[in-house]
């Protein structure tokens, strides 16, 4: 079970923050994590910097935002809920007629009591988000001739920064497992905060373990954060990461689910399914990569291909509270997030145990001089040699022993023996 400590910290200290892809809220988010895990390193990338095909946007901060009616009553107030403002809204101070105001109010007809989450990161725009019941009340209460004072005090700093956090638990080898989660959606518990809670729980659990492989945890703004992180570390990650997980929407008590990596046969994919089976979770759903919409997009994108899977309870976009004010801590329970934590922990443990043999020489080795080729034309001995050669054919550093066992149609015990023999003759690395 995940520590109640991290659940309470996030619920009390982080949920109220006005976070975004940049700005003070996200910086405070990282500082709170660092308070509990002092070894967390916080990195900053300047606004305007080119990261692959993208540019870091200006840093956005908001002080206040409200709408006043003719009686100077605040009928909409950002201070009451972080979702009341369209993310990255430009500063506004003007008077609008009722019709003009209504065009800038976002609501959900099918969820009349929910405030929607709306952003405009890369286009200069502004707006407010309210419940549909609030919108109907404004329509009913005020005359068409009534005027409203609209105030948004925000700042787009082109000399600002985008920040992300990284925590490393070193292992014996350079092989790494990447665990990623994001920190940018304001006041949404499952979509935003469940992943960081589980990541904190995983750090707390694994940091005292002696590991063969390194665990790398990143806390980033979604999309632009993962792109920025990859632009800074891609060469190293491609050389060392053997798999990992994107954690999101992992705290409700509904169905367990996951999303496979691009080719749907990676060690990360295998490990999460093994985890479900070992934990005796029968009711789980697997989403194909074509259903992607979070940072698994970036980690599996062309030229990157880190073979990262995603672990959820209920996948983003598949539950009614998604991207609304109803995504709160009534939905994300300690029981729910503990279930998500168990799956993530077991998946990482299984991935840590996997061995990935890698061919050390070029072209087919001369097996005879190593005593691995028969001196007589014996069918049984020829079969043994063929097993060695078949093993080497798939020892590319990407296939686990389990995968090789399936590919060459040989039992895992025999494959492990072959691995040890080839290690002895320095034909492979693990």
N, C-alpha and C positions, 0 to 999 in steps of 0.2 A: 504493500500500500504506500502511496506517495505521502510525503510528510505534510501534515496539516499546516505546518509553518509556511510553506511556499504558497499554498492555496490562499491562506489568510493574507499574506503579504501582498500578493497580486490583487486580491479582491479589495483590500483596504487602501493600498498606496498607489497602485497602477491603474486600476479601472477608472478612477476619476480624472486621469490625465487627458488633456486635449492633444493626443498624439496625431502625427501625420508622417509623411515620408521624410520630412525634415522638421526642424524646429525644437523649441524648448521642451515640449512634451516628450518627444522621443529621446532627447538627451537625458531627461529626468528618469525615464524608463531604464536606460542603460546604467545610470548611476545607482539606482535601487538594486539592480542585479549585482553590480560590482560591490555594493555594500555587503552582500551575502557571500559573494565569491570574489575576493580581492584580486585574484589572478586574472580576472577578465580584462582583456585589453580592448580599449576603445579607440577606433580609428576614425579619422575625419577626411572627407574628400571635398574639395572646394566646389562651390557652385560654378557652373560653366565648363567644368572639365569634361572632355570627351571620353566616354566609356563605351568602346565598340561603336555601335551605330547610334548611341544615345548621348545626351548631355545631362549632367547633374543640374536639376532645376534650382531656382533661387530658394533660399531658406524662407519658409513661411511661418509667421507667428501671428497670433490673433489675441488682441486684448479684450475686446468686447464686440457684441453684435446684438442689435435689438430693433424692433419695430414699435413705434409709438402711434397710438390712435389720436383722434382730435382732442381727446381729454388728457393727453400726455400719459396714458396708461400703456405699459409695455405688454403688448399682446403676444409678442414672441421675444424670447430672451435666451441668448446663447448660454448665459450663466446657469440656466435651469437644466440644460442637457447639451453635451458636446456635439450631438448629431444635429442640432438645430441649424447649424451653419453648413453650407456647401463647402467642402474642403478646398482650400487654396483660393477662397473668395478674395477679390480685390477690394480695396477700401472704397466705401460708399458713404456719402452724406447728402441725401436728397429727399425731396418730397414727391410722393407718387400718388396718383389716383388709385382707387380700388382695383380697377381693371388691370392697371400696370403692375400693381403689387401681386395680384393673383397669378400673373404669368411667371413670377419668380418664386412661387411657393410649391415645393415638391411634397407629394403625399401618396399614399397607397390606398386605392379604393377598396381592394380586397382585404386589407388589414387596417381597418379604420382607427385602431388604437396604437398603431406602430409608427414611430418616426423612422423614415428611410435614411440610409447612408448614401450620400451623393457627393461626388468629387469632380473637380475640373482642374487636374494637375497641370496640364500642358496647354490649356487655352484660358486666356484671361476672361473670367466670368465671375458671377456672384449669384447667391440665392440663399433661401432658407428652406429647411425641412421641418415639417410639422405633421401631426397626425391628421388623417382625413377628417376626423370629427372636428378638429380645430379649424380646418379649412372651411368646412360646411358652416361652422359657427360664425366665422368672419363674413362669409357670403350672406348669411341670414341676418346678422346683427347690424351691418353697416350699409349705408346708402351708396349708390354708384358715384355720387358726387363727393363723398367723404375722401379726405386726404390723410396720408400716413407719412410719418417721418421715418426714414430708413437710415440706420447708422451701422456701418461695419468699420471697426478700427483694426486693420490688419497691415502687415508689412511683408513685402517680397524683397528679401535682401540678396542682391546678386553677388555680394561678397560673403555669402553665408557658407554653410557646410551641410553635407549629408554624413550621418554618423552610423556606425555599426559596431557590434561587439563580437569578440572571439575568445573562446576559452579552449585551451589545449590540455588534454590528459595524455602525456607521453607514454608510448609503449616501447617494447624492445626493438621493433622494426620500424622502417620508414612507411610501411603500409598503413593507410589511414581509412577511417570511417567518418563520413561527414554527416552531422546532424544539424539541420537548418530549421529555423522558425522565424516568424516576422513580428514586427513591433510597431506597426504604423496605423492600424485601424482604431479609432477612438471609441472607448466605452462599449466594446462588444466582447463578451466573455468567451464564447466558443470559437468564433472565427479568429479572434485575435489573441486572447490571453491563455487559452488552454495549451497551446503549443509551448510558449515560454514556461508555463508552470511545469509541464512534463519534462522539458529540457533541463530546468533547474533540478528537478528530482533525479534525472539521469546523471547529471554532474555530481550531485551529492552522493549517489550510489557508487559510481565508477571511480571517483577520484581517489578512493582509498584502496582500489584494487591494483594488483600487478598485472598489467596487460601486455599481450604480445604485439598488439596493434595500437596505434595512436587513435584517440577519439578527438575530433575537432568539432566544436559547437559554434555556430554562428547565430547571432541575433541581428536581424537586418530588416530594413523596410522592404516590403514585397516588391518584386519586379526590378525596380531601379536599384534596390539594395543588392540583390543577388547578381545583377549585371555588373554593378560596381565592384563587388567582391571578386567575381570571376575575372574582370579586367585586370585586377591587381595581382591575382594568384593563379591564373589559369595554368601556366606551364607546370608549376609545382603540383597542383591538384591532379592534372592529367597523368603525371608520373607516379603519384603515390596513392590516390584515392581508389579503393577497390569497390566502393559502394556507400550507401547510406540512406538517410531518410529525411524527407520534408515533413514536419509535424504541424498539423493545422486541424481545427475543428475536432478535437480529440477529447472533449470533456463532458459530453452529454451521456445519458443512460440508454440511448437507442442502439441501433445496430452497429457492430464493428464493420469497418470497411478499409480498403486500401486501394491505391492506384499503382499499377506496375510501371516500370520504366519503359523506354521507347520500344525495345524489342521483346519485352514481356518475358524474359528468361534470365534475368540477371541474378547474381547471388543475393542482392537485396530483395528481389521479388521472392526468391525461394525461401529466404529466411523468415519473412513475415508470414508466409503460409505455414511454414513449420511451426512458428510461434503460436498461431491459432490452434493448430492441431495439438501441440504440447499443452496448451492451456485449456484444451477441451472446449474451445469456442466453435460451435457448429454453425451458428447463424451469422455468417459474415458475407460481405459482398466485395467482389473484385471489379474495379473499374479499369477499362483499357486506357492507354495513354492518350487516345484521341479525345478523351473527356477532360483533359488537363486544363487548368486555369490558374494555378498557383506557381510557386517557384520551381516545381518539377519541370516546368517549361524551359527554364533557363539552364538547369543542370543537365538536361538531356538534349539541348539544342545542338544543331549542326556545328561541328568543330569543338564541342565541349564533351558531350557524351560521357558523363560521369556515372551513368547507370543508377541514378537516385530514384527511389520509390517514395510514395507518400503514404502516411498512416493517418487514418481518421477514426472517429466514432461514426457520426453521420457526415458524409462528404459535404463540402461547401456547395451552396446552391441547391441542396437536396432537402433542407429542412425549412419550415415556414418562417422561423425567426431570423434567418440568415440576412445579414446586412440591414438589420433594423434594431431599434431600441429594445425589442423583445429578446434579443440575444444577450441575456444578463445572467446573473448568478442563481436565478431560479432554474435556468436550463443547465448550467454547468455546476454539477454537484461534486462533492468529494468522492462519492461512490463512482460517479461516471468517469471522473478524471483519473481515479485509481485504476479503473479498468483499462483506460487508454495507456496509462503508464506501464502496466504489466505487459501489454502487447509490445510497446516500444522497447522496454527493457529486454524482454526475451528475444526480440528480433535482433537487437544489437549484440546480445550474448552469443546468439547462433552465428551471426556474421563474423564476430571476433574469432570464433573457432575454425572458420573455414580456411583452408590452405589453398593458395593459388600458385602452382608450380609455373616457372618461367624458363623457357629454353635459353641456354647460355651460349650456344655456338651457332654458326651459320651453316645451313644445309644439313643433310643427313649425316649423322656421326658414323664413324667406323666402329661398329659394335664388336667385331672380332678381337681387336687388340685390347678390349676391356673384358674379354671373357664372356661376352653377352651374345655371342653368335655361335651356333653349333659347328663343331669340326666335322660332324657327320650329318648327312642328309636324313635327319630323323624328324618325323612329323610332329611329335610332341615338343621337341626342342624348337622347331621352326615356329610353332604356335606361341611359345614363350617369347621368342624374339619379336614376333609380330605384335604381341601385346605391348612390349617396350616401345616399338616404333609407333604404334597407334597412340600410346600415351603421349609421346613426344610431339606428335602431330597437333595435339590440342593443348599442349603446355605453353600457352601464349601469355600467361599472366592474368588472363581474364576469366578463365574457367576454374572453378573449384574442383577438388578431388571428387566431390559428389557428382558434379556436372560431367567430368571426364568419365566417371564410371558409367553413366548413362549413355554417353556418346560412343564409347568403345564396347559397350555391352559386356562389361566385366564387373564382377562383384566388387564392392567397395573395399573389402579386406585385401583383396589381391592388388587393387589400385594403390592402396597405402603402402604395400610392400614394394611395389615398383617405384613409387615416389622415393622411398628411402634408399633404394639401390641406385637410382639415378642421381640422387644427392651425393652419395658416396663417391661416384665417379665424376662429380662436378659438371654434370651435363645440364642441370637445372638449378635454379634458386627457388626458395619458398618465401 
